[in-house]
Amino acid sequence: MCGIAGFWALGRPDELVARRMADAIVHRGPDDSGVWSEPKMGLALAHRRLSILDLSPAGHQPMASECGRYVIVFNGEVYNHLELRKRLHLASGVDIPWRGHSDTETLLYAFREWGIEGALRLVSGMFAIAVWDREEQCLTLARDRFGEKPLYYGWVDGALVFGSELKSLQQYPGFRGELESEVLERYLRFGCVGGQQSIFKDVFKLPPGSLLKVSLADIKAGKRPQPAQWWSAVDAARSACQSGSVSSEQALNNVEQALSASVKHQMAADVPLGAFLSGGIDSSLIVALMQSQSDQKIRTFSVGFDDPRYDESEHAAAVAAHLGTEHTTLRATSQMALEVIPKLPGLYDEPFADSSQIPTFLISSLTREHVTVALSGDAGDELFGGYNRYVWVPRVWNKLTLMPQSMRQTLARMLKSVPPGGYDRLMAIGSRVLPSRLHIRTFGEKLYKLADVLACSSDRALYGGLASMNRDPEQLLRPDCRSGKPVEDLYPALAGFNQVEWMMLMDTLNFMVDDVLVKVDRASMASSLEVRAPFLDPGVYAAAWQLPLDMRVRNGEGKWALRQVLYKYVPREMIERPKMGFAVPLDAWLRGPLREWAEDLLSSSSLADLPMLNAGRVRRLWRAHLEGRRHYAQQLWAVLQVLAWQRYWRPGLP
């Protein structure tokens, strides 16, 4: 795991600039650094290294191929690189004179044998790559299938600049960092800057499964080539669905075998390795498969909070004891969490408002004290049907379509006639007699969210509302800064998928890429911890999409297939409990210990620094939240994070 940066500008490249760009992300690679340049081309590549495989100088980057054609900077891991070496040997028919055993060197030989795009199709891993082809005088930027590793690129006075984080681009002379106001509405809706745009004008994110080829002719002409897909999650899902039916037993075996193989690949490391363990389905299954393939105790880590409402550490410890891992519970206090908040704009570079970023940072920083690599259960929900909306949307929409829209609006008003706290109290009473799978945390907030979407005109609009942190982001903006676009316009219609499958794909393409993976990457790399996600393996993805839907969502319960596999290793009663999530008591914090911090950010002068915001509306939400009339913590958190970002970034920009 590493960080990459570089630029291509006509004229002699300044290697000191490239080095500054790399050093800005030293946290991504504290073990080594390097810069390479092609003076006559004005090209420079820079690298920061976190040594995971081949700790020797043979893994140093930037790295040139033995033939001299390619030079690469590479962030990530190629999990099947040993298999690729065997394949390369068969393809070449000779013994390759390997200099070391790094996956970077494997990539260079693969590019020579199959070309860049052909090699990427054979790779299983997470990566962001910049590779210079001396023969074709072409620079290629490439990103892994699911977007686990970030890669920003942009244009500054005709120069192409790129890096793992925006901090690197900021170091390039002339970088202006002008706010891209068009992204604010979508950010306020989802709590993250999604899609290909970044928070800055003329700076973009390379989409997952894509590459960008820039030639010398492009640079000379000032052209801006567009990314091209080398892999599509939609096409891969469709192909898996059409691959032919198998028995339920075989389908489950396929999932277990694919996931076991992925776990085995991702356990390869020349440094200490462990796993996050929350005690939930996804992380428990990953740990179970790790322990089943190891003759030593796997090191597992969970984080325990001093607030029992958000503490799952006892469940994690029970699962760890059953599996026989070497388990560590990392104790985190509310004060520790509060101390993270001022650091968030610097950690994420862009406004980011998923409050689970706080516990994710805490467990990453505490885990890094013990290991350098940790496996996680991320993406299990998106691939195997874990979110509640996969159960609720079909049920709700089928009933909604039987009701006139006016009746739905009346029902919504009735639901909102009871304060959210009243519903929470009803759930607390009902939980004494209801089965555990029907216990719903923040029940009132969820009912209010349901009320907000009752009058939706389509199932796509219904999904968009449920996927939104804030259903009415335009209300937080000045009228002249609103797009006027309905939420369903953000989502394409896809042929060949039913309603739930479509939602799973939308979550994979949007929420997982723009929220989950960003959260984990920035929080972990801030502590120089590499986090790997075995669910995000092309073989696991195919096995998941070969499952019929009722093997993912069955009897009102998601992840049915994963549960069946997990029950081979962990008793059902250890797992079956309400889904808690990775949350913090944001409502109470904003009314208590964070109130002074929030008041400062919401002051008139602070709001004036971001004039696109509707300051009056924001202040009204704040007063309503303080008075306990509604739960506006998530909406306010999005506003607070963009204001904190503005305050953090502006002093460092021209």
JOMOCOR-V372227 format. One record per helix or strand of 3 or more residues. SS is the DSSP state (a for helix, b for strand). FROM is the first residue (numbers start at 0). TO is the last residue. If there is no record, write none. Layout:
[[SS & FROM & TO] [SS & FROM & TO]]
//
This chain:
[[b & 1 & 7] [a & 14 & 22] [a & 25 & 27] [b & 31 & 37] [b & 42 & 48] [a & 56 & 58] [b & 69 & 77] [a & 80 & 91] [a & 102 & 113] [a & 115 & 121] [b & 124 & 132] [b & 137 & 142] [b & 151 & 155] [b & 158 & 162] [a & 165 & 169] [a & 180 & 189] [b & 202 & 204] [b & 209 & 214] [a & 215 & 220] [a & 232 & 240] [a & 247 & 265] [b & 272 & 275] [a & 280 & 291] [b & 298 & 304] [a & 307 & 309] [a & 312 & 322] [b & 325 & 331] [a & 333 & 340] [a & 343 & 347] [a & 356 & 366] [b & 372 & 375] [a & 379 & 383] [a & 388 & 399] [a & 404 & 414] [a & 419 & 429] [a & 435 & 437] [a & 442 & 452] [a & 458 & 466] [a & 472 & 475] [a & 478 & 480] [a & 486 & 489] [a & 498 & 524] [b & 529 & 532] [a & 537 & 545] [a & 548 & 550] [a & 559 & 565] [a & 571 & 574] [a & 585 & 590] [a & 594 & 600] [a & 603 & 607] [a & 614 & 625] [a & 632 & 649]]
//
